[in-house]
Amino acid sequence: MHDSGLSLLREAAASVKLVVVDMDGTFLLPGKIFPERGNELVARLRERGIIFCPASGRQYQTLADMFSAHVEGMPIIAENGANVRRDGEPLATTTLPRETSARVVEIVRELSAAGEDVGTVLCGEKAYAERRDSAFLDETLAYYHANAIVPDLMPHTEGIYKIGVLSFADPLRRVIPLLETLGPGVDVVRSGELWTDVNPSAATKGTGLAGLQASLGISPAQTLCFGDFNNDIPMFEHARFSFAMANAQPDVVAAARYVAPSNAEEGVLTVLNDLFELGL
């Protein structure tokens, strides 16, 4: 974070009651490593009466496991905002039509048959996949702890919050153009270098955050958030204090009010420590 105006920003941020943080490329270190002082950060914020909320395309159970030391009372925005829960209880959930989920499965199967190195994860109460090779599983299981590898995805297309499509080649070349033919009611969002997410249009990290704010009685003026990829931009509309990481995509930097140091520099911790003088 830039030093100029820090004291003024610190004074303004004194009203913050909710901190919302993306995971990959933001809170987590490169290599998807949980920062050593991450749990202490959450504890120090809680002592100050500030709620910490992870917001990710990752599965709810994965995020709950990641923050197991603090999960009691912690709200979680999972599946890009389609599954918002606190203490396991749903605050806001949105699912894709079964026909849409089935069509995504068909599209990815067609791409695979044409030689694309792709795979599908259907994200409901469990994550379902039918591809079972080690390259695919090594990449997917980090994101989906509650999972099942099944012989056929079609019986599992009901009640899906989000679909993750993994492509080991550039998804802009073939994957995203085909997914964008799904039509209205669906958002196709690139959520990482290898991942493209298919979400209900009615659910984004922004709508998830708005629903959470309403349930907690917390305003955008009392909210601070961090992100690095395009699926984080909708959160910025609901937070007075929006930070793009230094390693963020250019569109994300343009949409944010402030820039934090990169995730490799523990930018989230650095900013929060500076703003709230946490002594970390």
RANORCOR-V880130 format. One line per field, one symbol per residue. ss: DSSP state (a for helix, b for strand, c for the rest). phi: phi as a letter, one per 20 degrees, with the letter a starting at -180 (. if undefined). psi: psi as a letter, one per 30 degrees, with the letter a starting at -180 (. if undefined). A space follows every 10 residues. Layout:
ss=???
phi=???
psi=???
This chain:
ss=cccccaaaaa aaaaaccbbb bcaaaaacbc ccbccccaaa aaaaaaaccc bbbbbcccca aaaaaacccc ccccbbbbaa acbbbbccbb bbbccbcaaa aaaaaaaaaa aaaccccbbb bbbcccbbbc cccaaaaaaa ccccccbbbc cccaaacccb cbbbbbbccc ccccaaaaaa aacccbbbbb ccccbbbbbb ccccaaaaaa aaaaaaccca aabbbbbcca aaaaaacccc bbbbbcccca aaaaaccbbb ccaaacaaaa aaaaaacccc
phi=.fffmfffff ffffefdcdd cfefncfffg nmeffgefff gffffffemd edcfcbfffg ffffffdgfc ffnefcedll necdcclnef dbcbdefgff gfffgfffff fffeofecbd ceddfcddbd ecfffffgee ffecfebbec fbfgfdeeme facddecedf fffcffgfff efnfncddcf dafddcddcf gfccffffff ffgffemdeg fdccbcaccg feggfffdbf dddeffeffg ffffeeeccd gfffelffff fffffdleme
psi=kkekgeeeee eefffkfkkk kldkfdeklk ghkkkegeee eeeeeeeggk kkjkjlflke eeeeeehefg fjfkkkjlhh ffjklkhfkk ekkklkkeee eeeeeeeeee eefggkillk jkjbflkklf kgleeeeeee fffjejlkjl fkfefggkhk elkkjkkflj ffeeeeeeff gfalfkkjkk glefkkkjlk ffklfeeeee eeeeffhkle fgkklklfle ffefeffgke jkkklfglke eeeeflelkl llffgheeee eeeeegifg.
